Amino acid sequence: MTIRGPAIKPAEAEQLAWRRRKDFRPQEILSAARRLIEEEGAKATSMAKIAKLAGVSEATVYKYYDNKQELVNQVLTDWASPFVERLTGELQHIADLRTQLTLIAVRFLRSMEETPKLHRVFYQELRWADYRGTTLHAQNHIFAQTVVDAVKRAKAEGRARADVDPVMIRDMLFGGLEHIAMRTSFIGRPLDIDAEATRFVDVLLGGVLMAPAAPAQIPDVDRLAGLVDRMETLLDARTKD
């Protein structure tokens, strides 16, 4: 025997469906915003366009997000957070500085290859405008700090030179990787990410100048003078004979 509950009236079913959809509205708005940001850039994206693509009113968008900047920051935070969390987890199991920096470089270049448009928006449109103090800024700081912490640890353990500046290594690493991506991933050129990351870190840690040749030994002047005196004495003796 099957026991059935009370039948749900059409009006109640419609209300339940509306509530379920309402619960997903923030994510639907974020998905629409991300698609527009990737296709048109942050500057060209408006709250009205986002609302239209999400299938809601513009007033509904403003109900969840105070302004476009907040919405764009949330899109990029949702994009960056899993990346940062995964990387920091992986680095906990690696002690060698070269391996740590190579992993950071690989993950960074691969992310740029997979989502070049979001990286372009971040670096060219958002990074210097109302950026500091945001959750996105905090996530980027955690990511950049992985390099600083790795170099500091290597110095403390005597595996890196004591005069190395961790912040300078961080700037050199990410500045160089950004330029690599700009001439490859950002314009659709193929890139062997593993090989390029390894080569780049090798140059960063090893430098570019050849080790200076050992200076030639300078003969001892006094010893040479004594040798000359002895040779002259021998020559004089032979001449007298």
C-alpha positions in Angstrom: 0.0 0.0 0.0 1.3 3.4 -1.0 0.7 6.3 1.4 0.5 9.6 -0.5 0.9 13.0 1.1 -1.4 15.8 0.4 -1.4 16.9 -3.2 0.5 20.1 -4.0 -1.7 22.7 -5.6 -0.5 24.3 -8.9 -0.1 27.6 -7.1 2.0 26.1 -4.4 4.2 24.2 -7.0 4.7 27.5 -8.8 5.7 29.2 -5.5 8.2 26.4 -4.7 9.7 26.6 -8.1 10.0 30.4 -7.7 11.8 30.0 -4.4 14.2 27.4 -5.8 15.1 29.7 -8.7 15.4 32.6 -6.2 18.0 30.6 -4.3 20.1 30.3 -7.5 19.7 33.9 -8.6 23.1 35.1 -7.1 24.9 32.4 -9.0 22.9 33.0 -12.2 23.9 36.7 -12.0 27.5 35.9 -11.4 27.5 33.4 -14.3 26.0 36.1 -16.6 28.5 38.7 -15.4 31.5 36.4 -16.0 30.4 35.6 -19.5 30.0 39.2 -20.4 33.3 40.2 -18.7 35.1 37.5 -20.7 33.4 38.5 -24.0 33.3 42.3 -23.7 35.6 43.3 -20.8 34.7 44.8 -17.5 34.3 48.4 -18.8 31.8 47.4 -21.5 29.8 45.3 -19.1 26.8 47.0 -17.5 24.4 46.0 -14.8 21.6 46.2 -17.4 23.4 43.8 -19.7 24.0 41.4 -16.8 20.4 41.5 -15.8 19.2 40.8 -19.3 21.5 37.8 -19.8 20.6 36.4 -16.3 16.9 36.8 -17.1 16.2 39.1 -14.1 15.4 42.8 -13.7 18.2 45.3 -13.1 16.6 46.0 -9.7 17.2 42.3 -8.8 20.9 42.6 -9.6 21.2 45.6 -7.4 19.4 43.7 -4.6 22.4 41.3 -4.4 25.2 43.6 -5.5 25.5 47.3 -4.6 27.4 48.2 -7.8 29.2 46.8 -10.8 32.6 47.0 -9.2 31.5 44.8 -6.4 30.0 42.3 -8.8 33.1 42.2 -11.0 35.3 41.7 -8.0 33.1 38.8 -6.9 33.4 37.2 -10.3 37.2 37.4 -10.2 37.4 36.3 -6.5 35.3 33.2 -7.3 37.7 32.5 -10.2 40.9 33.1 -8.2 40.1 31.5 -4.9 40.1 27.8 -6.0 43.4 28.4 -7.9 45.1 30.0 -4.8 43.7 27.3 -2.4 45.0 24.5 -4.7 48.5 26.0 -5.1 49.1 26.7 -1.4 48.0 23.2 -0.6 50.5 21.7 -3.2 53.4 23.9 -1.9 53.0 22.5 1.6 54.4 19.2 0.4 57.5 20.7 -1.4 60.7 21.8 0.3 63.0 22.6 -2.6 63.0 26.2 -3.7 63.6 25.5 -7.4 60.7 23.0 -7.4 58.4 25.4 -5.6 59.1 28.3 -8.0 58.7 26.0 -11.0 55.3 24.8 -9.7 54.2 28.4 -9.1 55.3 29.3 -12.6 53.6 26.3 -14.2 50.3 27.0 -12.4 50.4 30.7 -13.3 51.1 30.2 -17.0 48.5 27.4 -17.2 45.9 29.6 -15.6 46.7 32.4 -18.1 46.4 29.9 -21.0 43.0 28.6 -19.7 41.4 32.0 -18.9 43.3 34.7 -20.8 40.4 37.1 -20.9 39.9 37.2 -17.2 43.6 37.7 -16.7 43.6 40.5 -19.1 40.6 42.2 -17.3 42.4 41.8 -14.0 45.8 43.2 -15.1 44.6 45.9 -17.5 41.2 47.0 -16.1 40.9 46.2 -12.4 44.2 45.9 -10.7 44.8 49.6 -10.2 41.2 50.8 -9.8 39.4 50.4 -6.4 41.4 47.2 -5.9 43.3 47.5 -2.6 41.4 46.2 0.4 39.1 43.9 -1.6 38.8 40.2 -1.2 40.3 39.8 -4.7 43.3 41.9 -3.5 43.7 39.6 -0.4 43.6 36.5 -2.6 46.3 37.9 -5.0 48.4 38.8 -1.9 48.3 35.2 -0.7 49.3 34.0 -4.1 52.2 36.4 -4.4 53.3 35.7 -0.9 54.0 32.1 -1.8 57.1 33.2 -3.6 58.3 35.4 -0.7 57.7 32.7 1.8 59.5 30.1 -0.2 62.6 32.3 -0.6 62.6 33.3 3.1 62.5 29.6 4.0 65.4 28.8 1.7 67.4 31.6 3.2 66.7 30.5 6.8 67.8 26.9 5.9 71.0 28.1 4.3 69.9 27.0 0.8 69.8 30.5 -0.6 72.2 33.5 -0.4 71.7 35.6 2.7 71.6 38.8 0.6 68.8 37.7 -1.6 65.7 40.0 -1.4 62.5 37.7 -1.5 60.3 40.6 -2.7 62.6 41.2 -5.6 62.5 37.6 -6.6 58.7 37.7 -6.4 58.6 40.8 -8.7 61.1 39.2 -11.1 59.2 36.0 -11.3 55.7 37.4 -11.9 56.9 40.2 -14.1 58.7 37.8 -16.3 55.8 35.3 -16.4 53.4 38.1 -17.4 55.6 39.0 -20.3 55.8 35.4 -21.4 52.0 35.1 -21.4 51.6 38.4 -23.3 53.7 37.1 -26.2 52.1 33.7 -26.2 48.8 32.8 -24.4 47.3 36.2 -24.7 47.7 36.3 -28.5 47.0 32.6 -29.1 50.5 31.4 -29.7 51.3 27.9 -28.4 53.5 27.5 -25.4 55.2 24.5 -23.8 54.3 25.6 -20.3 56.3 23.0 -18.3 59.5 23.6 -20.4 59.2 27.3 -20.4 58.6 27.5 -16.6 61.6 25.3 -15.9 63.8 27.3 -18.2 62.7 30.6 -16.7 63.2 29.5 -13.1 66.6 28.1 -14.0 67.7 31.5 -15.4 66.1 33.3 -12.4 68.0 31.2 -9.8 71.2 30.7 -11.8 71.7 34.2 -13.3 73.0 35.0 -16.7 76.7 35.8 -16.3 79.4 33.2 -16.7 81.5 32.6 -13.5 84.6 34.8 -13.7 87.8 33.0 -14.6 90.2 32.5 -11.8 92.8 35.3 -11.8 96.3 34.3 -13.0 98.7 33.8 -10.1 101.0 36.8 -9.7 104.5 35.5 -9.2 106.2 36.6 -5.9 108.4 39.5 -6.8 111.0 38.8 -4.1 111.3 35.2 -5.2 111.8 36.3 -8.8 114.4 38.8 -7.7 116.3 36.0 -5.8 116.1 33.7 -8.8 117.5 36.4 -11.1 120.4 37.1 -8.7 121.3 33.4 -8.6 121.2 33.2 -12.4 123.5 36.3 -12.7 125.9 34.7 -10.2 126.1 31.5 -12.2 126.6 33.4 -15.4 129.4 35.5 -13.8 131.1 32.3 -12.6 131.0 30.8 -16.1 132.4 33.9 -17.6 135.4 33.9 -15.2 136.0 30.3 -16.0 
